[in-house]
Amino acid sequence: MKTQVQPVLEKRQAALRADMANQGLDYLLLFGYENIRYISGFSGHAAYLVISAHDAFLISDYRYAERAKAESVGFEVICRDRDNESLGQCISRFIQPAGTRSSIKVGFEAAHMDVATWHAIAAELATDNLEPVTGMVETMRMVKDEWEVVQIRQAAAIADQALADTLPFFKAGVSERDLALELEYRMQKLGSEGMSFDTILLFAQRCSMPHGSPSAQQLKSGDFITLDFGAVVNGYRSDMTRSYIYGEASDKQIAIYNTVAEAQQAAMDTVKAGVPAIEALDASNRILQASAFAEFAGEGLGHGVGLFLHEQPFIKPGCDYVLREGNIITIEPGIYIPGFGGVRLEEDILVTASGYEILTHAPKPMVLEA
């Protein structure tokens, strides 16, 4: 595994160093879990990266030191004695000697460190030339390389198969919670490293909640069903939503489902590299706002997906991002009617030069037979 990903990590590290040079940073301190994994390959926790033009250090402790050496590429692993050395003191060892620090510029990930901890670290660095940076690694992560696409494709395939295997269990009287557990069990049996996020599985009027938790509510004929779930492969996540109607479907339910399906397809039809992401939202909204359910339409359309569930870009009002080849985004319009129910349909799609590729292929019938 380490050998396979080594060239990928080395390329990312070179790109990050080039960005550091462009921003005039002599050192960069990374604290975000996903960013650390993206740059170093280390998948554990309690880690911190110190990067300069020529050196790279991964600071951890006895719990993760051996694992960090096995997984990381291009980093010297430092096992900190937490009882005798503060994190700030440890980081300070890998910054230039104190007498020269006034002339160096140290960037740090402001979004991934609490204020109290950062103040303690900064006090040990003995320099005022500290620069908060945001989005350096996240911007790199927006465009997936070939290795990342393979991981997300595999995660999506696991989720697809798990749902196909779970659908026969959708019978009257089964609870939301039992079906969610069955689905999660099957994903993990197929190789998922846990859940991409807390599974959403809802029936009937509870489907009006975009993010509800499975309960003891039991399935009955005529119910809406909403499932939002994902698998994980090498840290990379899939994210898919399916909505069904169990047994007999009313005219209103059919109309809601068809409206959401039409809005989703209209959005996807706009997608290709070079197109502003807002055009996909506008295309979806034209369908939703012209329907009888306009006041119940969800606001946003989708987001990037990767090592973190909700990554940039976020396709919502005000989005100014222009889609690039290699983006993996979700397209997930929805209609949510309190007291009645709702429908959301979500796919993971890979943006290509000429259009898009759908990565999620789970069964998508509107009605499940009772």
Buried (B, 14 or more C-beta within 10 A) or exposed (E): EEEEBEEBBEEBBEEBBEBBEEEEBBBBBBBBBBBBBBBBBBBBEBBBBBBBEEEBBBBBBEEBBEBBBEBBBBBEBBBBEEEEBBBBBBBBEBBBEEEEBEEBBBBBBBEBBEEEEBEEBBEBBBBEEBBEBEEBBBEBBBBBBEBBBBBBBBBBBBBBBBBEBBBEEBEEEBBBBBBBBBBBEBBBEBBBBEBBBEBBBBBBBBBBBBEBBBBEBBBEEBBBBBBBBBBBBBBBBBBBBBBBBBBEBEEEBEBBBBBBBBBBBBBBEBBBBEBBBBBBBBBBBEBBEEBEBEEBBBEBBBBBBBBBBBBBBBBBEEBEBBBBBBBBBBBBBBBBBEEBBBBBBBBBBBBBEEBBEEBBBBEEEBBBEB
